[in-house]
Amino acid sequence: MNFTDKTIWITGAASGMGRSVAVEISKSHARLIISDRDVVGLNETAAMVIPHGSEAIVVVLDMSDNQLINDTVQKIVMEVGRIDGLYQFAGISQRSLVVDTPIENDRKIMEINFFGVIALAKAVLPSMIAQGGGQMAVTSSLVGKFGFPYRSAYSASKHALHGYFESLMAENEKHNIRVSILIPGRIQTNISKFALDKDGKEYGKMDAGQANGITAEKAARQICKGLRRENKEVLVGGKELLMLYIRRFLPSLYYKLAVHLKPT
Ligand SMILES: NC(=O)c1ccc[n+]([C@@H]2O[C@H](COP(=O)([O-])OP(=O)(O)OC[C@H]3O[C@@H](n4cnc5c(N)ncnc54)[C@H](OP(=O)(O)O)[C@@H]3O)[C@@H](O)[C@H]2O)c1
């Protein structure tokens, strides 16, 4: 995908990787639609893309509201005509043990990280097919490839994205719909601060592991490289990505390590 003069919708664009990807893509002179629930953060992102010669339409959108998602897509498609890229970053994480986590927390995480993501993709897909194609990207995680302590529902929500979007990809290749699944490791963003604890409250801290991760700006460069190449999976991060290969090629070692993994 060449971003120049394309219309690209980025969710979760008020902070972290969504913001950094918006800024990175703005250097290619694209038309951006940036959405999130945080309007202050969105306006900051919009101001950051202007110096690069791109414009950004700011859309306040809560990914847990399916009706709002459908109405917003209808409005945007009427307004801009076409969406060439839909890159989804909005999501929440978790810091709680299975034994302590009420099912309401599990449902909330699935609602945003899975149902919200597929609702937006389903709402955009018909117009992408009608216009002759487009690119979708969704943000999984390393823990979308294997289980991890304190992340049960989060890990499940990210695993679910792989099954869903690989199926969407297989059904829609004939319509020129390209799908990239982003798999970040540890990236320095606010994701752990806003993660749900066992009481459904904000965890409030950045994990030590995450603080040692790569910056959101570096992650955005890796992501945009993968999106330009239309890679089906895009690994994002540093040495922590090794765990993916351990899980794939040495599963018994992963099972041994998993019980000793430091969750924060
Ligand atoms: N950072 C990592 O190490 C890492 C690793 C693997 C995967 N990921 C994934 O990467 C994606 C981006 O996260 P990030 O690391 O860039 O963290 P982030 O800075 O916290 O970005 C997540 C964004 O999603 C937004 N969001 C949360 N719930 C929402 C909702 N209901 N409706 C609309 N927007 C909502 C947040 O807005 P608010 O500020 O309003 O909450 C925030 O702007 C997430 O899907 C995350 O799971 C991150």
The ligand as a Gaussian input file, in Angstrom:
#p B3LYP/6-31G(d) Opt

LIG

0 1
 N        1.993000      -1.313000      24.133000
 C        2.200000      -2.610000      24.025000
 O        3.193000      -3.111000      24.595000
 C        1.264000      -3.460000      23.214000
 C        1.640000      -4.788000      22.981000
 C        0.814000      -5.593000      22.224000
 C       -0.367000      -5.095000      21.693000
 N       -0.735000      -3.800000      21.934000
 C       -1.987000      -3.320000      21.350000
 O       -1.725000      -2.142000      20.606000
 C       -2.924000      -1.373000      20.503000
 C       -2.598000       0.083000      20.774000
 O       -2.255000       0.222000      22.140000
 P       -1.064000       1.169000      22.651000
 O       -0.022000       0.281000      23.168000
 O       -0.763000       2.180000      21.630000
 O       -1.752000       1.799000      23.963000
 P       -2.595000       3.147000      24.189000
 O       -1.708000       4.315000      24.037000
 O       -3.291000       2.948000      25.488000
 O       -3.627000       3.145000      22.982000
 C       -4.864000       2.513000      23.031000
 C       -5.911000       3.499000      22.568000
 O       -7.166000       2.819000      22.491000
 C       -8.137000       3.696000      22.986000
 N       -9.336000       3.021000      23.470000
 C       -9.446000       2.207000      24.549000
 N      -10.719000       1.828000      24.686000
 C      -11.422000       2.427000      23.704000
 C      -12.783000       2.432000      23.326000
 N      -13.732000       1.768000      24.029000
 N      -13.155000       3.154000      22.251000
 C      -12.244000       3.850000      21.543000
 N      -10.940000       3.908000      21.842000
 C      -10.537000       3.187000      22.920000
 C       -7.451000       4.417000      24.134000
 O       -8.166000       5.606000      24.425000
 P       -8.350000       6.115000      25.934000
 O       -7.121000       6.926000      26.174000
 O       -9.596000       6.916000      25.873000
 O       -8.449000       4.901000      26.814000
 C       -6.062000       4.656000      23.555000
 O       -5.987000       5.886000      22.860000
 C       -3.912000      -1.994000      21.487000
 O       -4.869000      -2.755000      20.760000
 C       -3.055000      -2.903000      22.344000
 O       -3.771000      -4.010000      22.837000
 C        0.069000      -2.978000      22.703000

